[in-house]
Amino acid sequence: MKTRILLTAVTLGLITVANTASAQSTASHDVTIAVTAIDEIVVSGNVTLTINSITLSESASANYGITTNGVARKIVASLDSDYSPTLALDVAVSAPTAAGTSTGAITLSSAAQDVVTGISAVAESGLAIDYTATALPSTPASTSETRTVTYTITS
């Protein structure tokens, strides 16, 4: 009888150990998706404007794409330095179709100026940037100036 009780106790102990040591059939963990502020603008292509007509102006185009998840954003444009006083560069930037308003044509300078306002969450590409260069009649024929135009998304 003593042997039988001992055997039963050992058997129950093994069953308890076996249940505790078995692998779980389910596991879980937390996955966090964090979205940070996204404000990206990409401008494609360099532009060369050659003024060689009596109108003293020339037009050219480029394209841009924008991605933002922000609200109340705008695009500002500026030159790295101003053109000489006899030259001017105007720009008209198309607004994304889903959100935003173009300010129309502006004359670029080294001071940042609004070109598109009222932008909210959007991802769009192939938007037009139209440039027009003008020269005064007093501009020397050998004049050639290159400036960098910078576009920035800001609030």
N, CA, C and O atoms as a GROMACS GRO file, in nm:
protein
  620
    1MET      N    1   0.082  -0.117   0.000
    1MET     CA    2   0.000   0.000   0.000
    1MET      C    3   0.087   0.125   0.000
    1MET      O    4   0.058   0.224  -0.067
    2LYS      N    5   0.195   0.115   0.078
    2LYS     CA    6   0.287   0.226   0.084
    2LYS      C    7   0.348   0.251  -0.052
    2LYS      O    8   0.369   0.366  -0.092
    3THR      N    9   0.378   0.146  -0.124
    3THR     CA   10   0.437   0.157  -0.256
    3THR      C   11   0.338   0.219  -0.352
    3THR      O   12   0.374   0.301  -0.437
    4ARG      N   13   0.214   0.181  -0.340
    4ARG     CA   14   0.112   0.233  -0.430
    4ARG      C   15   0.091   0.382  -0.408
    4ARG      O   16   0.075   0.455  -0.505
    5ILE      N   17   0.089   0.430  -0.286
    5ILE     CA   18   0.071   0.572  -0.256
    5ILE      C   19   0.192   0.650  -0.308
    5ILE      O   20   0.177   0.758  -0.366
    6LEU      N   21   0.310   0.596  -0.287
    6LEU     CA   22   0.430   0.662  -0.335
    6LEU      C   23   0.431   0.669  -0.487
    6LEU      O   24   0.467   0.773  -0.543
    7LEU      N   25   0.391   0.562  -0.554
    7LEU     CA   26   0.384   0.560  -0.700
    7LEU      C   27   0.281   0.659  -0.751
    7LEU      O   28   0.306   0.728  -0.849
    8THR      N   29   0.166   0.670  -0.687
    8THR     CA   30   0.062   0.765  -0.726
    8THR      C   31   0.113   0.907  -0.705
    8THR      O   32   0.090   0.992  -0.791
    9ALA      N   33   0.180   0.935  -0.597
    9ALA     CA   34   0.233   1.067  -0.570
    9ALA      C   35   0.339   1.106  -0.673
    9ALA      O   36   0.341   1.220  -0.719
   10VAL      N   37   0.426   1.013  -0.709
   10VAL     CA   38   0.529   1.039  -0.809
   10VAL      C   39   0.465   1.065  -0.944
   10VAL      O   40   0.506   1.156  -1.015
   11THR      N   41   0.364   0.986  -0.980
   11THR     CA   42   0.295   1.004  -1.108
   11THR      C   43   0.228   1.140  -1.115
   11THR      O   44   0.240   1.208  -1.216
   12LEU      N   45   0.157   1.182  -1.011
   12LEU     CA   46   0.092   1.313  -1.008
   12LEU      C   47   0.196   1.425  -1.017
   12LEU      O   48   0.173   1.527  -1.083
   13GLY      N   49   0.307   1.407  -0.953
   13GLY     CA   50   0.414   1.506  -0.960
   13GLY      C   51   0.470   1.520  -1.099
   13GLY      O   52   0.498   1.632  -1.142
   14LEU      N   53   0.486   1.411  -1.171
   14LEU     CA   54   0.535   1.415  -1.309
   14LEU      C   55   0.435   1.483  -1.400
   14LEU      O   56   0.474   1.558  -1.489
   15ILE      N   57   0.307   1.457  -1.380
   15ILE     CA   58   0.204   1.521  -1.463
   15ILE      C   59   0.207   1.672  -1.440
   15ILE      O   60   0.196   1.748  -1.536
   16THR      N   61   0.221   1.716  -1.317
   16THR     CA   62   0.227   1.859  -1.286
   16THR      C   63   0.350   1.923  -1.350
   16THR      O   64   0.340   2.031  -1.408
   17VAL      N   65   0.465   1.858  -1.340
   17VAL     CA   66   0.588   1.909  -1.401
   17VAL      C   67   0.573   1.914  -1.552
   17VAL      O   68   0.617   2.010  -1.614
   18ALA      N   69   0.514   1.814  -1.611
   18ALA     CA   70   0.497   1.809  -1.757
   18ALA      C   71   0.409   1.923  -1.804
   18ALA      O   72   0.439   1.983  -1.908
   19ASN      N   73   0.302   1.955  -1.734
   19ASN     CA   74   0.214   2.065  -1.773
   19ASN      C   75   0.285   2.200  -1.761
   19ASN      O   76   0.262   2.288  -1.843
   20THR      N   77   0.367   2.216  -1.663
   20THR     CA   78   0.438   2.342  -1.643
   20THR      C   79   0.546   2.362  -1.747
   20THR      O   80   0.570   2.476  -1.788
   21ALA      N   81   0.612   2.258  -1.790
   21ALA     CA   82   0.725   2.268  -1.882
   21ALA      C   83   0.684   2.272  -2.028
   21ALA      O   84   0.770   2.296  -2.112
   22SER      N   85   0.560   2.248  -2.063
   22SER     CA   86   0.520   2.244  -2.204
   22SER      C   87   0.521   2.385  -2.263
   22SER      O   88   0.500   2.482  -2.191
   23ALA      N   89   0.544   2.396  -2.395
   23ALA     CA   90   0.547   2.524  -2.465
   23ALA      C   91   0.406   2.580  -2.476
   23ALA      O   92   0.309   2.505  -2.487
   24GLN      N   93   0.397   2.714  -2.475
   24GLN     CA   94   0.267   2.777  -2.491
   24GLN      C   95   0.230   2.776  -2.638
   24GLN      O   96   0.317   2.783  -2.724
   25SER      N   97   0.103   2.768  -2.666
   25SER     CA   98   0.058   2.765  -2.805
   25SER      C   99   0.029   2.905  -2.858
   25SER      O  100  -0.001   2.920  -2.977
   26THR      N  101   0.036   3.008  -2.774
   26THR     CA  102   0.009   3.145  -2.814
   26THR      C  103   0.112   3.237  -2.752
   26THR      O  104   0.151   3.220  -2.636
   27ALA      N  105   0.157   3.334  -2.828
   27ALA     CA  106   0.249   3.436  -2.776
   27ALA      C  107   0.208   3.570  -2.835
   27ALA      O  108   0.146   3.576  -2.942
   28SER      N  109   0.241   3.676  -2.768
   28SER     CA  110   0.204   3.808  -2.820
   28SER      C  111   0.309   3.912  -2.780
   28SER      O  112   0.386   3.891  -2.686
   29HIS      N  113   0.310   4.024  -2.853
   29HIS     CA  114   0.394   4.138  -2.817
   29HIS      C  115   0.330   4.264  -2.874
   29HIS      O  116   0.240   4.255  -2.958
   30ASP      N  117   0.375   4.379  -2.830
   30ASP     CA  118   0.322   4.506  -2.878
   30ASP      C  119   0.397   4.549  -3.004
   30ASP      O  120   0.518   4.531  -3.014
   31VAL      N  121   0.324   4.607  -3.099
   31VAL     CA  122   0.382   4.666  -3.219
   31VAL      C  123   0.334   4.810  -3.225
   31VAL      O  124   0.213   4.835  -3.229
   32THR      N  125   0.426   4.903  -3.224
   32THR     CA  126   0.392   5.044  -3.228
   32THR      C  127   0.426   5.099  -3.365
   32THR      O  128   0.536   5.080  -3.415
   33ILE      N  129   0.331   5.168  -3.426
   33ILE     CA  130   0.356   5.240  -3.551
   33ILE      C  131   0.357   5.388  -3.515
   33ILE      O  132   0.256   5.442  -3.470
   34ALA      N  133   0.470   5.453  -3.534
   34ALA     CA  134   0.484   5.594  -3.504
   34ALA      C  135   0.503   5.670  -3.635
   34ALA      O  136   0.592   5.638  -3.713
   35VAL      N  137   0.420   5.770  -3.657
   35VAL     CA  138   0.430   5.852  -3.777
   35VAL      C  139   0.484   5.988  -3.735
   35VAL      O  140   0.424   6.058  -3.653
   36THR      N  141   0.598   6.025  -3.792
   36THR     CA  142   0.656   6.155  -3.763
   36THR      C  143   0.612   6.253  -3.870
   36THR      O  144   0.553   6.214  -3.970
   37ALA      N  145   0.640   6.378  -3.850
   37ALA     CA  146   0.605   6.481  -3.948
   37ALA      C  147   0.680   6.454  -4.078
   37ALA      O  148   0.800   6.431  -4.078
   38ILE      N  149   0.607   6.458  -4.188
   38ILE     CA  150   0.665   6.436  -4.321
   38ILE      C  151   0.644   6.563  -4.402
   38ILE      O  152   0.530   6.604  -4.425
   39ASP      N  153   0.750   6.625  -4.444
   39ASP     CA  154   0.746   6.742  -4.530
   39ASP      C  155   0.856   6.726  -4.633
   39ASP      O  156   0.971   6.762  -4.607
   40GLU      N  157   0.823   6.672  -4.750
   40GLU     CA  158   0.922   6.648  -4.854
   40GLU      C  159   0.880   6.716  -4.984
   40GLU      O  160   0.764   6.714  -5.022
   41ILE      N  161   0.978   6.776  -5.049
   41ILE     CA  162   0.955   6.835  -5.181
   41ILE      C  163   1.073   6.797  -5.268
   41ILE      O  164   1.188   6.802  -5.224
   42VAL      N  165   1.045   6.760  -5.393
   42VAL     CA  166   1.148   6.720  -5.488
   42VAL      C  167   1.126   6.800  -5.616
   42VAL      O  168   1.016   6.800  -5.672
   43VAL      N  169   1.230   6.868  -5.662
   43VAL     CA  170   1.224   6.945  -5.787
   43VAL      C  171   1.310   6.873  -5.889
   43VAL      O  172   1.422   6.833  -5.859
   44SER      N  173   1.256   6.856  -6.010
   44SER     CA  174   1.331   6.783  -6.112
   44SER      C  175   1.379   6.875  -6.223
   44SER      O  176   1.309   6.967  -6.264
   45GLY      N  177   1.498   6.848  -6.270
   45GLY     CA  178   1.552   6.916  -6.388
   45GLY      C  179   1.608   7.054  -6.361
   45GLY      O  180   1.553   7.131  -6.281
   46ASN      N  181   1.717   7.085  -6.430
   46ASN     CA  182   1.772   7.220  -6.429
   46ASN      C  183   1.710   7.298  -6.543
   46ASN      O  184   1.666   7.239  -6.642
   47VAL      N  185   1.706   7.429  -6.531
   47VAL     CA  186   1.640   7.514  -6.631
   47VAL      C  187   1.741   7.614  -6.684
   47VAL      O  188   1.813   7.678  -6.606
   48THR      N  189   1.747   7.629  -6.816
   48THR     CA  190   1.828   7.732  -6.880
   48THR      C  191   1.734   7.821  -6.961
   48THR      O  192   1.657   7.772  -7.043
   49LEU      N  193   1.741   7.949  -6.937
   49LEU     CA  194   1.659   8.046  -7.009
   49LEU      C  195   1.752   8.135  -7.091
   49LEU      O  196   1.840   8.201  -7.034
   50THR      N  197   1.735   8.136  -7.221
   50THR     CA  198   1.819   8.217  -7.310
   50THR      C  199   1.732   8.326  -7.372
   50THR      O  200   1.638   8.296  -7.445
   51ILE      N  201   1.764   8.449  -7.342
   51ILE     CA  202   1.687   8.561  -7.395
   51ILE      C  203   1.755   8.607  -7.523
   51ILE      O  204   1.868   8.655  -7.521
   52ASN      N  205   1.684   8.590  -7.634
   52ASN     CA  206   1.741   8.627  -7.764
   52ASN      C  207   1.637   8.684  -7.859
   52ASN      O  208   1.650   8.672  -7.980
   53SER      N  209   1.534   8.746  -7.804
   53SER     CA  210   1.433   8.806  -7.890
   53SER      C  211   1.404   8.948  -7.845
   53SER      O  212   1.450   8.993  -7.740
   54ILE      N  213   1.331   9.017  -7.926
   54ILE     CA  214   1.300   9.156  -7.898
   54ILE      C  215   1.214   9.174  -7.773
   54ILE      O  216   1.210   9.282  -7.714
   55THR      N  217   1.146   9.068  -7.732
   55THR     CA  218   1.061   9.078  -7.613
   55THR      C  219   1.143   9.079  -7.484
   55THR      O  220   1.090   9.113  -7.378
   56LEU      N  221   1.271   9.042  -7.492
   56LEU     CA  222   1.361   9.038  -7.378
   56LEU      C  223   1.309   8.950  -7.265
   56LEU      O  224   1.329   8.980  -7.147
   57SER      N  225   1.241   8.841  -7.304
   57SER     CA  226   1.197   8.745  -7.202
   57SER      C  227   1.199   8.605  -7.260
   57SER      O  228   1.198   8.586  -7.382
   58GLU      N  229   1.202   8.506  -7.172
   58GLU     CA  230   1.205   8.366  -7.212
   58GLU      C  231   1.138   8.287  -7.101
   58GLU      O  232   1.153   8.318  -6.983
   59SER      N  233   1.065   8.182  -7.140
   59SER     CA  234   0.996   8.098  -7.042
   59SER      C  235   1.045   7.955  -7.049
   59SER      O  236   1.089   7.908  -7.154
   60ALA      N  237   1.037   7.886  -6.938
   60ALA     CA  238   1.072   7.744  -6.930
   60ALA      C  239   0.997   7.684  -6.811
   60ALA      O  240   0.947   7.756  -6.725
   61SER      N  241   0.992   7.551  -6.809
   61SER     CA  242   0.918   7.483  -6.702
   61SER      C  243   1.001   7.373  -6.638
   61SER      O  244   1.096   7.322  -6.698
   62ALA      N  245   0.963   7.338  -6.518
   62ALA     CA  246   1.018   7.224  -6.445
   62ALA      C  247   0.899   7.161  -6.372
   62ALA      O  248   0.787   7.210  -6.382
   63ASN      N  249   0.924   7.054  -6.301
   63ASN     CA  250   0.818   6.987  -6.225
   63ASN      C  251   0.862   6.966  -6.082
   63ASN      O  252   0.981   6.967  -6.050
   64TYR      N  253   0.762   6.947  -5.994
   64TYR     CA  254   0.795   6.912  -5.856
   64TYR      C  255   0.692   6.813  -5.803
   64TYR      O  256   0.583   6.798  -5.857
   65GLY      N  257   0.731   6.748  -5.695
   65GLY     CA  258   0.641   6.658  -5.623
   65GLY      C  259   0.646   6.695  -5.476
   65GLY      O  260   0.748   6.742  -5.426
   66ILE      N  261   0.536   6.672  -5.408
   66ILE     CA  262   0.528   6.708  -5.267
   66ILE      C  263   0.461   6.597  -5.188
   66ILE      O  264   0.365   6.535  -5.236
   67THR      N  265   0.511   6.571  -5.069
   67THR     CA  266   0.449   6.478  -4.975
   67THR      C  267   0.451   6.543  -4.838
   67THR      O  268   0.558   6.580  -4.788
   68THR      N  269   0.336   6.557  -4.777
   68THR     CA  270   0.328   6.608  -4.641
   68THR      C  271   0.209   6.547  -4.571
   68THR      O  272   0.105   6.523  -4.633
   69ASN      N  273   0.223   6.522  -4.442
   69ASN     CA  274   0.109   6.479  -4.362
   69ASN      C  275   0.071   6.588  -4.264
   69ASN      O  276  -0.004   6.565  -4.170
   70GLY      N  277   0.123   6.707  -4.287
   70GLY     CA  278   0.095   6.820  -4.200
   70GLY      C  279  -0.028   6.897  -4.245
   70GLY      O  280  -0.088   6.866  -4.348
   71VAL      N  281  -0.065   6.995  -4.166
   71VAL     CA  282  -0.175   7.085  -4.201
   71VAL      C  283  -0.121   7.228  -4.198
   71VAL      O  284  -0.021   7.257  -4.132
   72ALA      N  285  -0.188   7.315  -4.270
   72ALA     CA  286  -0.149   7.456  -4.276
   72ALA      C  287  -0.003   7.472  -4.319
   72ALA      O  288   0.071   7.550  -4.259
   73ARG      N  289   0.037   7.399  -4.421
   73ARG     CA  290   0.173   7.408  -4.474
   73ARG      C  291   0.173   7.503  -4.594
   73ARG      O  292   0.069   7.532  -4.653
   74LYS      N  293   0.293   7.550  -4.628
   74LYS     CA  294   0.310   7.632  -4.747
   74LYS      C  295   0.447   7.604  -4.806
   74LYS      O  296   0.535   7.551  -4.739
   75ILE      N  297   0.462   7.641  -4.932
   75ILE     CA  298   0.591   7.632  -4.999
   75ILE      C  299   0.641   7.774  -5.019
   75ILE      O  300   0.570   7.860  -5.070
   76VAL      N  301   0.766   7.796  -4.978
   76VAL     CA  302   0.830   7.924  -5.002
   76VAL      C  303   0.946   7.902  -5.098
   76VAL      O  304   1.005   7.793  -5.101
   77ALA      N  305   0.979   8.004  -5.175
   77ALA     CA  306   1.089   7.995  -5.272
   77ALA      C  307   1.182   8.114  -5.252
   77ALA      O  308   1.140   8.223  -5.216
   78SER      N  309   1.312   8.089  -5.276
   78SER     CA  310   1.410   8.196  -5.266
   78SER      C  311   1.530   8.164  -5.355
   78SER      O  312   1.552   8.049  -5.393
   79LEU      N  313   1.607   8.267  -5.387
   79LEU     CA  314   1.732   8.252  -5.461
   79LEU      C  315   1.848   8.250  -5.362
   79LEU      O  316   1.838   8.306  -5.253
   80ASP      N  317   1.958   8.185  -5.400
   80ASP     CA  318   2.076   8.187  -5.313
   80ASP      C  319   2.138   8.326  -5.308
   80ASP      O  320   2.200   8.363  -5.209
   81SER      N  321   2.121   8.405  -5.414
   81SER     CA  322   2.158   8.547  -5.416
   81SER      C  323   2.079   8.613  -5.528
   81SER      O  324   2.037   8.547  -5.623
   82ASP      N  325   2.060   8.742  -5.516
   82ASP     CA  326   1.980   8.814  -5.616
   82ASP      C  327   2.052   8.822  -5.750
   82ASP      O  328   2.175   8.822  -5.757
   83TYR      N  329   1.972   8.828  -5.859
   83TYR     CA  330   2.028   8.855  -5.991
   83TYR      C  331   2.070   9.002  -5.997
   83TYR      O  332   2.030   9.082  -5.913
   84SER      N  333   2.150   9.036  -6.097
   84SER     CA  334   2.188   9.176  -6.115
   84SER      C  335   2.061   9.257  -6.143
   84SER      O  336   1.959   9.200  -6.183
   85PRO      N  337   2.066   9.388  -6.121
   85PRO     CA  338   1.945   9.470  -6.133
   85PRO      C  339   1.879   9.470  -6.272
   85PRO      O  340   1.762   9.507  -6.284
   86THR      N  341   1.951   9.429  -6.376
   86THR     CA  342   1.891   9.429  -6.510
   86THR      C  343   1.824   9.296  -6.546
   86THR      O  344   1.765   9.284  -6.653
   87LEU      N  345   1.833   9.198  -6.456
   87LEU     CA  346   1.772   9.066  -6.480
   87LEU      C  347   1.669   9.036  -6.373
   87LEU      O  348   1.682   9.078  -6.258
   88ALA      N  349   1.565   8.962  -6.412
   88ALA     CA  350   1.464   8.918  -6.314
   88ALA      C  351   1.417   8.779  -6.351
   88ALA      O  352   1.411   8.743  -6.469
   89LEU      N  353   1.384   8.701  -6.249
   89LEU     CA  354   1.329   8.567  -6.270
   89LEU      C  355   1.198   8.557  -6.194
   89LEU      O  356   1.193   8.567  -6.072
   90ASP      N  357   1.090   8.536  -6.270
   90ASP     CA  358   0.958   8.515  -6.212
   90ASP      C  359   0.928   8.366  -6.208
   90ASP      O  360   0.976   8.291  -6.293
   91VAL      N  361   0.850   8.325  -6.110
   91VAL     CA  362   0.810   8.185  -6.099
   91VAL      C  363   0.662   8.179  -6.063
   91VAL      O  364   0.611   8.260  -5.985
   92ALA      N  365   0.594   8.082  -6.122
   92ALA     CA  366   0.455   8.048  -6.085
   92ALA      C  367   0.454   7.899  -6.056
   92ALA      O  368   0.487   7.819  -6.144
   93VAL      N  369   0.417   7.862  -5.935
   93VAL     CA  370   0.420   7.723  -5.891
   93VAL      C  371   0.276   7.673  -5.878
   93VAL      O  372   0.196   7.733  -5.806
   94SER      N  373   0.244   7.564  -5.947
   94SER     CA  374   0.110   7.507  -5.939
   94SER      C  375   0.088   7.444  -5.802
   94SER      O  376   0.180   7.385  -5.744
   95ALA      N  377  -0.033   7.458  -5.751
   95ALA     CA  378  -0.069   7.397  -5.622
   95ALA      C  379  -0.112   7.253  -5.644
   95ALA      O  380  -0.160   7.219  -5.752
   96PRO      N  381  -0.095   7.168  -5.544
   96PRO     CA  382  -0.149   7.032  -5.553
   96PRO      C  383  -0.300   7.039  -5.576
   96PRO      O  384  -0.368   7.127  -5.523
   97THR      N  385  -0.353   6.945  -5.654
   97THR     CA  386  -0.496   6.950  -5.687
   97THR      C  387  -0.584   6.926  -5.566
   97THR      O  388  -0.696   6.978  -5.559
   98ALA      N  389  -0.536   6.848  -5.470
   98ALA     CA  390  -0.619   6.813  -5.353
   98ALA      C  391  -0.620   6.923  -5.247
   98ALA      O  392  -0.718   6.936  -5.174
   99ALA      N  393  -0.514   7.000  -5.238
   99ALA     CA  394  -0.507   7.098  -5.130
   99ALA      C  395  -0.400   7.202  -5.159
   99ALA      O  396  -0.286   7.168  -5.190
  100GLY      N  397  -0.438   7.329  -5.150
  100GLY     CA  398  -0.340   7.435  -5.166
  100GLY      C  399  -0.384   7.538  -5.269
  100GLY      O  400  -0.471   7.513  -5.352
  101THR      N  401  -0.320   7.655  -5.261
  101THR     CA  402  -0.350   7.765  -5.351
  101THR      C  403  -0.219   7.827  -5.398
  101THR      O  404  -0.133   7.861  -5.317
  102SER      N  405  -0.204   7.841  -5.529
  102SER     CA  406  -0.086   7.906  -5.584
  102SER      C  407  -0.099   8.056  -5.563
  102SER      O  408  -0.208   8.112  -5.572
  103THR      N  409   0.013   8.123  -5.534
  103THR     CA  410   0.011   8.268  -5.520
  103THR      C  411   0.024   8.337  -5.655
  103THR      O  412   0.020   8.460  -5.662
  104GLY      N  413   0.038   8.260  -5.762
  104GLY     CA  414   0.057   8.318  -5.895
  104GLY      C  415   0.204   8.352  -5.915
  104GLY      O  416   0.290   8.312  -5.837
  105ALA      N  417   0.232   8.428  -6.021
  105ALA     CA  418   0.371   8.462  -6.054
  105ALA      C  419   0.426   8.564  -5.956
  105ALA      O  420   0.361   8.663  -5.922
  106ILE      N  421   0.548   8.537  -5.910
  106ILE     CA  422   0.620   8.631  -5.824
  106ILE      C  423   0.761   8.646  -5.879
  106ILE      O  424   0.812   8.556  -5.946
  107THR      N  425   0.825   8.759  -5.850
  107THR     CA  426   0.965   8.779  -5.887
  107THR      C  427   1.051   8.727  -5.772
  107THR      O  428   1.040   8.773  -5.658
  108LEU      N  429   1.136   8.630  -5.804
  108LEU     CA  430   1.220   8.568  -5.702
  108LEU      C  431   1.331   8.662  -5.655
  108LEU      O  432   1.382   8.743  -5.732
  109SER      N  433   1.366   8.647  -5.528
  109SER     CA  434   1.478   8.720  -5.469
  109SER      C  435   1.541   8.631  -5.362
  109SER      O  436   1.501   8.517  -5.344
  110SER      N  437   1.640   8.685  -5.294
  110SER     CA  438   1.705   8.607  -5.188
  110SER      C  439   1.618   8.597  -5.063
  110SER      O  440   1.651   8.521  -4.972
  111ALA      N  441   1.511   8.673  -5.057
  111ALA     CA  442   1.416   8.663  -4.945
  111ALA      C  443   1.310   8.558  -4.978
  111ALA      O  444   1.255   8.558  -5.088
  112ALA      N  445   1.283   8.469  -4.884
  112ALA     CA  446   1.182   8.364  -4.907
  112ALA      C  447   1.044   8.426  -4.924
  112ALA      O  448   1.004   8.515  -4.849
  113GLN      N  449   0.973   8.377  -5.026
  113GLN     CA  450   0.838   8.427  -5.056
  113GLN      C  451   0.744   8.309  -5.075
  113GLN      O  452   0.783   8.204  -5.126
  114ASP      N  453   0.619   8.327  -5.033
  114ASP     CA  454   0.518   8.222  -5.052
  114ASP      C  455   0.491   8.200  -5.200
  114ASP      O  456   0.475   8.296  -5.276
  115VAL      N  457   0.487   8.073  -5.242
  115VAL     CA  458   0.448   8.040  -5.379
  115VAL      C  459   0.324   7.951  -5.381
  115VAL      O  460   0.248   7.954  -5.478
  116VAL      N  461   0.304   7.871  -5.276
  116VAL     CA  462   0.182   7.791  -5.260
  116VAL      C  463   0.147   7.794  -5.112
  116VAL      O  464   0.233   7.774  -5.026
  117THR      N  465   0.020   7.820  -5.081
  117THR     CA  466  -0.025   7.826  -4.942
  117THR      C  467  -0.143   7.731  -4.921
  117THR      O  468  -0.199   7.678  -5.017
  118GLY      N  469  -0.180   7.711  -4.795
  118GLY     CA  470  -0.298   7.631  -4.762
  118GLY      C  471  -0.286   7.484  -4.792
  118GLY      O  472  -0.385   7.419  -4.826
  119ILE      N  473  -0.166   7.430  -4.782
  119ILE     CA  474  -0.144   7.288  -4.814
  119ILE      C  475  -0.175   7.204  -4.690
  119ILE      O  476  -0.130   7.235  -4.580
  120SER      N  477  -0.251   7.097  -4.710
  120SER     CA  478  -0.272   6.999  -4.603
  120SER      C  479  -0.228   6.863  -4.657
  120SER      O  480  -0.176   6.854  -4.768
  121ALA      N  481  -0.249   6.759  -4.581
  121ALA     CA  482  -0.200   6.625  -4.614
  121ALA      C  483  -0.218   6.593  -4.763
  121ALA      O  484  -0.330   6.592  -4.815
  122VAL      N  485  -0.106   6.566  -4.830
  122VAL     CA  486  -0.109   6.541  -4.974
  122VAL      C  487   0.018   6.467  -5.016
  122VAL      O  488   0.123   6.480  -4.954
  123ALA      N  489   0.005   6.390  -5.122
  123ALA     CA  490   0.119   6.326  -5.189
  123ALA      C  491   0.089   6.334  -5.338
  123ALA      O  492   0.001   6.264  -5.388
  124GLU      N  493   0.162   6.420  -5.408
  124GLU     CA  494   0.134   6.441  -5.551
  124GLU      C  495   0.264   6.477  -5.623
  124GLU      O  496   0.353   6.539  -5.564
  125SER      N  497   0.275   6.438  -5.747
  125SER     CA  498   0.394   6.469  -5.826
  125SER      C  499   0.352   6.520  -5.963
  125SER      O  500   0.233   6.520  -5.997
  126GLY      N  501   0.450   6.564  -6.041
  126GLY     CA  502   0.422   6.615  -6.175
  126GLY      C  503   0.358   6.752  -6.176
  126GLY      O  504   0.292   6.789  -6.273
  127LEU      N  505   0.376   6.828  -6.070
  127LEU     CA  506   0.319   6.962  -6.061
  127LEU      C  507   0.412   7.063  -6.128
  127LEU      O  508   0.534   7.051  -6.118
  128ALA      N  509   0.355   7.160  -6.196
  128ALA     CA  510   0.433   7.253  -6.280
  128ALA      C  511   0.497   7.366  -6.200
  128ALA      O  512   0.439   7.422  -6.107
  129ILE      N  513   0.619   7.397  -6.242
  129ILE     CA  514   0.689   7.519  -6.199
  129ILE      C  515   0.722   7.593  -6.328
  129ILE      O  516   0.798   7.543  -6.411
  130ASP      N  517   0.664   7.711  -6.347
  130ASP     CA  518   0.685   7.789  -6.469
  130ASP      C  519   0.772   7.911  -6.438
  130ASP      O  520   0.740   7.991  -6.351
  131TYR      N  521   0.883   7.922  -6.512
  131TYR     CA  522   0.976   8.032  -6.496
  131TYR      C  523   0.967   8.126  -6.615
  131TYR      O  524   0.945   8.083  -6.728
  132THR      N  525   0.983   8.255  -6.588
  132THR     CA  526   0.997   8.355  -6.693
  132THR      C  527   1.112   8.447  -6.655
  132THR      O  528   1.111   8.509  -6.548
  133ALA      N  529   1.211   8.455  -6.742
  133ALA     CA  530   1.325   8.545  -6.720
  133ALA      C  531   1.305   8.669  -6.806
  133ALA      O  532   1.261   8.660  -6.920
  134THR      N  533   1.338   8.784  -6.750
  134THR     CA  534   1.330   8.908  -6.826
  134THR      C  535   1.460   8.985  -6.808
  134THR      O  536   1.528   8.974  -6.706
  135ALA      N  537   1.493   9.062  -6.910
  135ALA     CA  538   1.614   9.145  -6.908
  135ALA      C  539   1.580   9.284  -6.957
  135ALA      O  540   1.500   9.301  -7.050
  136LEU      N  541   1.639   9.383  -6.895
  136LEU     CA  542   1.623   9.520  -6.943
  136LEU      C  543   1.706   9.538  -7.069
  136LEU      O  544   1.805   9.467  -7.087
  137PRO      N  545   1.669   9.630  -7.156
  137PRO     CA  546   1.748   9.653  -7.278
  137PRO      C  547   1.894   9.689  -7.248
  137PRO      O  548   1.980   9.668  -7.332
  138SER      N  549   1.921   9.741  -7.130
  138SER     CA  550   2.059   9.780  -7.095
  138SER      C  551   2.145   9.662  -7.049
  138SER      O  552   2.262   9.682  -7.016
  139THR      N  553   2.091   9.542  -7.046
  139THR     CA  554   2.168   9.424  -7.005
  139THR      C  555   2.272   9.391  -7.112
  139THR      O  556   2.236   9.373  -7.228
  140PRO      N  557   2.400   9.382  -7.075
  140PRO     CA  558   2.504   9.348  -7.173
  140PRO      C  559   2.478   9.211  -7.237
  140PRO      O  560   2.426   9.120  -7.172
  141ALA      N  561   2.515   9.198  -7.363
  141ALA     CA  562   2.490   9.075  -7.438
  141ALA      C  563   2.562   8.954  -7.381
  141ALA      O  564   2.516   8.842  -7.398
  142SER      N  565   2.672   8.973  -7.315
  142SER     CA  566   2.749   8.860  -7.263
  142SER      C  567   2.707   8.818  -7.122
  142SER      O  568   2.773   8.734  -7.059
  143THR      N  569   2.600   8.874  -7.072
  143THR     CA  570   2.556   8.845  -6.936
  143THR      C  571   2.502   8.703  -6.924
  143THR      O  572   2.417   8.661  -7.003
  144SER      N  573   2.552   8.630  -6.826
  144SER     CA  574   2.501   8.497  -6.794
  144SER      C  575   2.516   8.478  -6.644
  144SER      O  576   2.628   8.479  -6.592
  145GLU      N  577   2.406   8.462  -6.575
  145GLU     CA  578   2.410   8.446  -6.430
  145GLU      C  579   2.331   8.321  -6.391
  145GLU      O  580   2.221   8.299  -6.441
  146THR      N  581   2.387   8.242  -6.303
  146THR     CA  582   2.321   8.121  -6.254
  146THR      C  583   2.291   8.139  -6.106
  146THR      O  584   2.379   8.178  -6.028
  147ARG      N  585   2.170   8.110  -6.068
  147ARG     CA  586   2.129   8.116  -5.928
  147ARG      C  587   2.061   7.985  -5.891
  147ARG      O  588   2.005   7.917  -5.978
  148THR      N  589   2.067   7.949  -5.765
  148THR     CA  590   1.998   7.831  -5.715
  148THR      C  591   1.865   7.875  -5.656
  148THR      O  592   1.860   7.963  -5.570
  149VAL      N  593   1.757   7.813  -5.702
  149VAL     CA  594   1.625   7.839  -5.646
  149VAL      C  595   1.596   7.729  -5.544
  149VAL      O  596   1.605   7.610  -5.576
  150THR      N  597   1.563   7.769  -5.423
  150THR     CA  598   1.535   7.673  -5.317
  150THR      C  599   1.387   7.680  -5.280
  150THR      O  600   1.332   7.788  -5.256
  151TYR      N  601   1.324   7.563  -5.276
  151TYR     CA  602   1.184   7.551  -5.236
  151TYR      C  603   1.180   7.481  -5.100
  151TYR      O  604   1.246   7.379  -5.080
  152THR      N  605   1.104   7.537  -5.008
  152THR     CA  606   1.096   7.483  -4.873
  152THR      C  607   0.951   7.471  -4.830
  152THR      O  608   0.871   7.563  -4.850
  153ILE      N  609   0.916   7.356  -4.770
  153ILE     CA  610   0.784   7.340  -4.709
  153ILE      C  611   0.796   7.386  -4.564
  153ILE      O  612   0.886   7.344  -4.492
  154THR      N  613   0.706   7.473  -4.524
  154THR     CA  614   0.709   7.527  -4.389
  154THR      C  615   0.566   7.550  -4.340
  154THR      O  616   0.471   7.531  -4.415
  155SER      N  617   0.553   7.589  -4.214
  155SER     CA  618   0.418   7.615  -4.163
  155SER      C  619   0.393   7.763  -4.149
  155SER      O  620   0.285   7.804  -4.108
   0.00000   0.00000   0.00000
